[in-house]
Amino acid sequence: MPRDDKKIEELLAILDQETDTISKDGTDAFTFLEFYNIKSGKHKVKRKALYKLYKQWSHEPIKSIEFTTKLSLYLDGDDYRWFINKDPLKQIIPLIKPKKSNPKSYRNTYLFFTEMGWKKGPYFYPASTLFYMASEWAKKNRKVPPGQQAFYVMLTMTFPRKIIDAFNREYGINKELNISRQKMVAIREKHVNKKRKK
């Protein structure tokens, strides 16, 4: 019997170690990564985007700061993004349920990028201009127009960004746009005025 007791104790110790592996940090952050099979990789995803997916998934989500601290134990990244093994545009963003936007908004934004043939490039344009073009495209093709928040999230996930000021961001695409500078300024002013009123 003593030998059997010793074996049981050894088995319990092994089980304890396995349990620690599943919830290494006492939260569900690691379980979240396992559930979606998220590991370090070459794709860059904004920290806020991954936290949104986590909050949607978790029954008792921890705060953003703690979530960041926990994930830094398992993922590579910089001050704003995680470097993961999944393409954010195809495998992370579509899983996030928008609060106000129609779910088709994300899908149509991706379709818009694809039809326009946009990829990362050296031609930087204001986010407001790109959003205006997407809205016009949606009207012309009778698609659900992209929600502004959904569109800007996907811009950030897909293209290099320049921060111009508190209200303006520019994104680099691979094509020159057939739109005048005067038109872009008008669109930007309208966008900035709308933000200032909020």
Residue pairs with C-beta under 8 A, 6 or more apart in sequence:
22 30
22 31
22 34
23 30
23 31
24 30
24 73
25 70
25 73
27 62
27 66
27 70
28 58
28 59
28 60
28 62
29 54
29 62
29 67
29 70
29 71
30 70
30 74
32 38
32 54
32 57
32 58
33 39
33 71
33 74
33 75
35 57
36 53
36 57
36 86
36 95
37 85
37 86
38 50
38 75
38 84
38 85
38 86
39 74
39 75
39 84
39 85
40 74
40 75
40 76
40 83
40 84
40 85
41 83
41 84
41 85
41 86
42 83
42 85
43 83
43 84
43 85
43 86
43 87
43 88
44 81
44 82
44 83
44 84
44 88
44 157
45 81
45 82
45 84
45 86
45 88
45 92
45 157
46 80
46 81
46 88
46 153
46 156
46 157
47 68
47 77
47 80
47 81
47 82
49 88
49 92
49 93
49 96
49 153
49 157
50 71
50 82
50 84
50 92
51 64
51 67
51 68
52 96
53 92
53 95
53 96
54 61
54 67
55 61
56 95
56 96
56 97
61 67
62 70
71 77
71 82
75 82
75 83
75 84
76 82
76 83
77 83
84 92
86 92
88 157
89 110
89 154
89 157
89 158
90 110
92 157
93 106
93 153
93 154
93 157
94 106
94 107
94 110
96 106
97 103
98 105
98 106
98 147
98 149
98 150
100 147
100 149
101 146
101 147
101 149
101 150
102 144
102 147
104 143
104 144
105 144
105 145
105 146
105 147
105 150
105 151
106 146
106 150
106 154
108 138
108 143
108 144
108 145
108 146
109 134
109 146
109 150
109 151
109 154
110 154
111 143
112 134
112 137
112 138
112 146
113 154
113 158
115 137
116 133
116 137
116 175
117 174
117 175
118 158
118 159
118 173
118 174
118 175
119 173
119 174
120 158
120 159
120 160
120 172
120 173
120 174
121 159
121 172
121 173
121 174
121 175
122 172
122 174
123 172
123 173
123 174
123 175
123 176
123 177
124 160
124 162
124 170
124 171
124 172
124 173
125 170
125 171
125 173
125 177
125 184
126 164
126 168
126 169
126 170
126 184
126 187
126 188
126 191
127 152
127 155
127 168
127 169
127 170
127 171
128 168
128 184
128 187
128 188
128 190
128 191
128 192
129 177
129 179
129 183
129 184
129 187
129 188
130 151
130 155
130 171
130 173
131 146
131 148
131 151
131 152
131 191
132 187
133 177
133 179
134 145
134 146
134 151
135 145
135 146
137 143
138 144
138 145
138 146
139 145
152 169
155 161
155 169
155 171
156 171
159 171
159 172
159 173
160 171
160 172
161 169
161 170
161 171
161 172
162 169
162 170
162 171
162 172
163 169
164 170
167 191
167 192
167 195
167 196
168 188
168 192
